């Protein structure tokens, strides 16, 4: 990897060593595997490429036996527990919620982590959590037994092992216990044989008496011996956002009455029938029935799920944008931020409502509290393009693109590069444009690679270098660039133009090189 300087060693495992490194101006982590053919290495690379979310350590690049990842400066949750640096329950609860959000995201991608534990959760300086290490991950439905024993759910120690999303949820319960107890080694007083007996028979660690009731209840339900009785990752700590405003964790998180408990259970059953986890087969009709029951009892997530079913169609109901919009509005009124984003999307696309960008951006701004980079990218794109009731505002566009980039969105990095190259919203600066194109290319963006080709071909922000230009053009083709496959939805309007500029640049370079070759032949 060009411009890479490997620094101090910060970790190691059975198959790899981990180093802090500099890549250009950025601090990154380099994981060097001893065997590039090792299945864990290949698996980690494959899954790391698929996931991109703010509570998951970001993949940057891979070459030979080296994996480049985001550097998370706060170290592991395991070390923080050992050092006693996480003292208040609000922080412990927030970390648990963020891990559950990361799990919910990867489960939605049909991926199981299979090794959730405190050492595989990294913390930023602000004590925000990011899941790492996908070396044992698998696609949902695959067989096998993976994990680290103290964090393994009972069903994984039976024959045949039955790994599901709920096994990751069990492990998260153990991570919550680690934070509650201040101990990063569950069952440390047991030998392996007795540890297995405890886990299989549902004999769990004692939860400290000073643990808030809601936090305790969450650990206990995550530890339920039957996977189908455990919540989904998305259902863990549902009220954590409102809690943080009042700092009254125990009281806010306890479900207030039996009605709320019923709604949560109904929604969980609906989710099980929809996903097929914990039951014999999927049944979308039953899923809808249970979601409707949960909705009647006030469950916001169930209202959102019903909206999604009508939005997509094919899940036991016909596609109906009007009904989808109706349910998204209900979910939004009940406090579901995901619904606000989808309402904004409906206004952009004119599905179920008249197309209205001004209304869309209002909903996107409300949804931006989720911290989702896709929401921020959409807002930036709308200010960038303007029209349909939204005044074009390049300054606001780049502001939101920067937020999306900080949250890990690669498309935002490309868009920022275009704005610096064109001088939209910022002073024209080819060097900065090149810097942002390189960041986007590190995330595998072929159009960014084409833009780098043009920069080298024309000498914008770098010395003119036809060899480098040719190299980047070929990289873009290898990365899958095709003018027929440009994603216009959230990308900058210059996507296709970058391709045309690169083709012209490539043609010019070819002509120059051909003339040079002919001159050499004539001169002997």
N, C-alpha and C positions, 0 to 999 in steps of 0.2 A: 504494500500500500504506500503510494507516494506521499511524502510530507508527514510520515508517521514517525514519532520519536517515542520509543518505549521507555517508561520510567520504572518506579519501584514496584516490587511484587507486593500485592495486597491480599492474595488468597491462593489457595490450591485445593485440589481434590484428587480423587483417585485417577482421573483421566485428563485433568487439565490444570494449568497454572493461570492465575489472573494477575494482570498488570495494569497499573495506572499509566496512561499515555497521553501524548499531545498529537492531535491530527490537525495540522494547520494551526489555527488559533483556538481550537476547541479541545477541552479535556475530555477524554473518552476512557473506556475500559477495553482492554484487549484480553480475550480468553484464548490461550494457546493450547490446543489439544495434542496429546502425545501421539495419537493415531487418527489421521484424517478419515480413515475408513470405519472408525468405531461407530456403532449404531446409535449410541447416545448423542454423539457429536452431530451426526447427520439429522437425527430427530430434533435436536435443539435448534439447529439452523432452520429446518423446515418449518417448525412451529413459530419460531421467533419472527420469521418473515411475514407470517400471517396476521400477527396481532399488533395493534397499534392503539394504545389507550393510555390515558394519563396515569393510571395506577398500575401500569406494567412497564418494566424497564424496556426502553426503546432499542430496537435493532437498527444498526446503521449500515454495516457492510460485512462481507465475508470474503476471504481469499485464502486459498490453500487450507491450512489447518488453523487459521486465525479468525476469530469472531469479534467484530467491533460492536460495542454496545454503549448505551448512555452511561455516563459516570454519575452515580448518586452519592453525594458527598457525606451523608450522615452515617454510613455504615449499616450493618445488619440490625434488625430488630432483636435478634438473639443477643448481640453484644450490648445493646441498649438495656435489655432486661437484666443482664448480668451486672451491668454498671449501676443499675438503679436509677437511670436517668429519665424514666417515664413514671412520674409519681401520681399525677392527678387522673381521676377516672374519666374526665372529659377527653383527654388525649388518648387514653387507652380505647375508649369507645370509638373515637374518630378513626383511629388506625384500623380497628376491627371492621368498621363500616367500609373504609376504603379498600381493604383486602377483599371484602365481600363484593364490592362493586367491580373490582378487577376480575374476580371469579365469575361473576354474572356475565361480564363481557365475553370471557373466553368460552364459557358454557354456551353462550349464544352463537359462538363460532363452531360449535360441535366439537370442542376440544376439552379434554380433562387434564388438569395439571399433574395430578398423581404424586406430588411430593410437597404439599403445603406444610411448612413449618417455619419457625421464627427466623432461622438462618437463611431462608429463601424469600424473606421480605426485607427490602432495603428501605431506608428512611432518608428523606431530604433533610437539610438543615432545619427546616420548619416542621419536622416530624410528620411529613406526609408520606404515605406508604406506597411502595411499588413492588409488585410481584416479580421475581426473577427465576432463572434456571428452569428451562423447559426440557431438560435432558431426559426426564422420565414421562413426559407428556404423551398422550395418545388420543386418537380420534374416538369419540364416544361409540361404544358398541364393540370395540376391540377387546379381546380377552387378555389374560395375563395378570400377574400380580406385581405391582410396583409400589414404592413408597419407603418411608423410614418407620420402623416398627412402632415406636411409641405414638406416632401420629396416624397409624393405620386403623381404619374402621373395622368393626367385627366381621362384616361380610367379606373382607379381603383375606381373612385367615381361615375361611371355610373352603371346601371343594365343591364345585369350582368357584374361584373368587369372582365376585360380581361387582366390578368397578363401575360407578356412575357418578354423576355430578354430586350426589349426596355424600359420596365418600370424601370429596374435597371439602364439603360443608362440615363433616365430622372433624377433619383435620383443622379447619378454622376454629372450631370450638376448642380444640387443644391449644391453639395459639392464643386464644382469648384467656384460657386458664393460665398459660405461661405469664401473660401480662398481669393477671390478677394475683398470682402467687409469687411473682418475682423470681421464678425458677425456670430456666430454659431447658431442663431435662426432665420430661414427664417420666413417671415410674422409675426414678433413678435408684430406688431402694430394692428393685426387683431384678432378679436374673431373667434371662430371655424366656425360659420356660414358664415361669410364674407370670411374667408380663403378658404372654400370649393368653394364658388362662384368664387373667383379669379382663383383657379386652374382649375375648370371645363371650364371656359371661356377663359383660356389661358392668364390671366393677371398675369404677372410674376414680380418678384422683379426687381428694376432698377440695372443695372450693372454699377459700378463706372466708371467715365469718364477716369480715368487713366489706365484702363485695356488695355493691348496690343490687337490689332485688332484680331489677330489669336485666342487668348484665349477667347475673347468676342464672336467670331463667333462660337467657339466650344460650349460654354454654350448655345448659342441661338439655335443651331441645335439639341442639346440634349434635349432642352425644347420644341421642335416642338410638337404642339398639336396632330398631327397624328403620332402614333407609327411607321408606315411604312416609314415616312420621316426622322426618327432619324437614326444615324449611328449605326452599331454594336459596341460592346465594343472594338473589335480589330481595328476598323477604327478610333477611337478617337486619336487625336494628332499623326498622322502618322509619322511626321518628327522629333519627339522629340529627337532621338538619334543624328542626324546630327546637330540639333540646339545646343546641349550642347557643341559642339566643338567651335562654333562661338560666343556664348553668345548673339546672335541677335534674340531673340525669336520672336518678332512680325514679322520681315521680313521673317524669315525662314519658319514660319508655315503657312503663307498665301499661298494658292494655287496660283501658279504663273500665270496661264491663264485659259481660258475657257476650254481648252483641258483637263487639270488636273481635273477640276470640273466634266466634263463629265465622265472621267474614274472612279472617285470615286463613282459617282451615279450608273454607269453601274455595278461596282463591288458589290455595296450594293444590287442592284436588283438581281444579280446572287446569292448572299448569301441568300436573302429572299426565292427565289425559291428552293434553296438547303435545307434550314432548315425548311421551311414551316411557319416561323414566319412572321406575317403581311399580309399573303395571305391565300386563302381558302385551298389550298393543295400544297404539294410538287410537283415540276415538274423539274426533272433533265435535261431534254432536253432543256427547257427554261433557266435553270440555266447555262448550258454550253454555250448557245447562248450569254447570257449577259456577262459571264466571258470572252468569246472571244472578244466581243466588248471592254470591259475594257482593255484587254491585248493589243489590237491593239492601244489603246490610252496610253499605257505605264504603266498600273497599275501592280505593282509587286505582290501584294496579289492575284490578279486574276490569274496570271501565276502560282503561287503556288497552288491555288485551283484546276486549271485544272490538274496539275501534280498529285495532291492527288486523283482526280477522276479516272485518268488512273491507278494509283498505286493500288487503292483498287478494282476497277471494280464494277459493279453492280449499278452504279449511272448513268444509261443511256448510258454508254459506256462499251465496253469489257475491261477486264484487259489487259494492254499493258505496260510492264515495260520499253520498249524502248521509247515509247512516254512519259511516266512518267518522265524518265530521261531527255528527251529533254526539257520538260516544267520546271523541277526543275532547269536546267542549265539557262534557260531564266530568271526565277525568281531570281536566285542567281545573275546573271549579273545586274538585276534591284535593287539589294540590300536587298533581303529577306533572313534573317539569318536562318529562319526555313527550307528554301530550301537547304541550305548548310548542315544542319544536315541530311536531308533526302537523299541527294546525298551520304554522308558518309555511311549511312545505306545501300544504294543500292550497294555500293562497298563491304561492309561486306558480304551481302547476295548473291552477284553475280547476281542481278536482273537488266537486261537491259544493263549490262556491265560485263566484266570478274571480278571475285572475286579478290580484290586487297586491302589488309589491309593497305599497305603503303599509297595508295591514299585515303583510307577511313579516316585515321587518320589526313591527311592534311585538309580534309573538316570538320572533327569534331573540330579541333583546331580553324578553322575560325568561326565555329558555337558557340564555347564556350563563345563568347562575349555576347550571350543572357543570360548567367547566369543560364541556364537550368540544373538542377542537373542530368538529364538523359544523357545529352551530356557528362558531366564530368565523369559520371560512365562508359560510353562507352570507353572514352579515357583511363581511368585507367585500364579497363578490357583488352584492346588491348595490352597495355604495359605489363600487368600481364601475359598474355598468350604467347605473341610473335608469331612468325611465319607469313607466307604469306607476307614477305617483311618488317615486323616490328620486330626490335630487342627487345628481352625480356629485360625489365628494371624495376626491382622491385621498385627502388627508385622513378622513375617517376610514377609508378602505384600507390604507396601509396600517393604520392603528389596529384594526381588527385582524388583518393578515399577520401582524407581529404577535398578537395574542394567540392566534391559532398555531403559529409556528412554535411559540414557547410551549404550547400544549402538545406538540409533537406531530402536527399535520404537515406532510411533505409537499402537498399541493400549494400550501400557503408560502412555503419557501420559494417555490418557482414563481409565484405571482409577485412576490416582493422583488425578485430579480428582474422581472419584466418592468416593474415600475421604476426601478433605478436605471435600467437601460433606456427607457422611454422618457424619463423625467416626469412621470405622473405622480403628483403629490409630494415629490421630493426633488431635490436638484439632480439633474442627470449625472450619474456617476458610474462609469463602466466598471471600475475596479470593484465597487460594492455589488454591482449586478453579477459580476463573475463570482464573487464570494457566495452569493445566495444561490446561483445556479449550481455551484459545486456542492452546497449543502443538499439541494434537492436531488442531485445526481447520486449522492451517497445513499439516499433512500431508494434508489433504483428507478428514478424518473427518466424515461427515455427522451422526453421533449426537452428537459433541462440539458441533457447530453447534446442534443442538437443545437441548443442555444450556445453551449460552450464551443461547439464546432464553429459556429458563426463568429464568436468572439475571437477565436484564434485566427480564423481565416481573414478577418478584417482588421485584426490588431486592436480590438476594443478592450481596454482594461488590462491587456497583456501584450507582450511583443508578438508581432505577426509571425505565425509558425504554421506552415501548411501541413507539416508532418503531424503535429498535435491535432490540427483540425480534422485531418483524415482519420486519425485514431479515434476521436470522439464521435465522428459520424458513424464509424463501424460499431462503436460501443452502443450507440443508440439503436442500431439495427439489431444487434445481439440481444439488447434488452427488450426487444419486441415492438419497436416503433412501427406504426403503420398509420398513414394519414386517414385511413378508413376507420381507425379505432380510437380516435381522439375523444376524451371525455369532456364534453362541453358543459356539463352541469355545473360544476363548481370551479372549474379551471379558468384561468384568464383567457380573454378573447383572443390572445395572440398565439394560442396553441398551434393552430394549423399554419399560421404565418411563420412560426419558427421552423416548421418543416419545410416550407417553400424557400425560406431564406437559406436553410442548410443545403437544400438540393441545389440552389443556384451557386452557393459557395463551393459545394463539392464539385460541381461542373467546372467552375473556374479553376479550382485547384488541379483537377484532372487535365485541363487544357494546358496549364502552366507546366505541369510535370511532363506531359507528352512533348511539349516544345523543347524542354530541357533535354529530354532523352534524344530527340531528333538532332539537336545541336551537337550533343556528345558524339553521336554516330557520324555526323558530317565532319567533325574535327578529328576523327580518327581514333 
